[in-house]
Amino acid sequence: MDGLHARLKAIAKDGEIREYVMSHYLLLYARFDATIYLLSIRHHRQLSFDFQSLWAAKP
C-alpha cells in the first residue's frame, strides 16, 4: 500500500486513499478535493488489494 500512497502523492499532494468497510465488502477509493475515484471493491473473503499485478514496476 506504500507504493500506492507514493503514486498518489506524485499525482496530487492533497489526494487521499480511503477504505470503506461494509458488512461483506471493502471499498478502496481515492479522494482529490471533491472528486472520488473508486479503485476497487473486494469481498471480505479476499485477502488484499494486489496492485503489483496491475501496475508494471518502474525500472
Summary of the structure (lengths in Angstrom):
residues: 59
radius of gyration: 12.4
end to end distance: 19.0
largest distance: 39.6
contacts: 106
relative contact order: 0.19
helix: 17%
strand: 39%
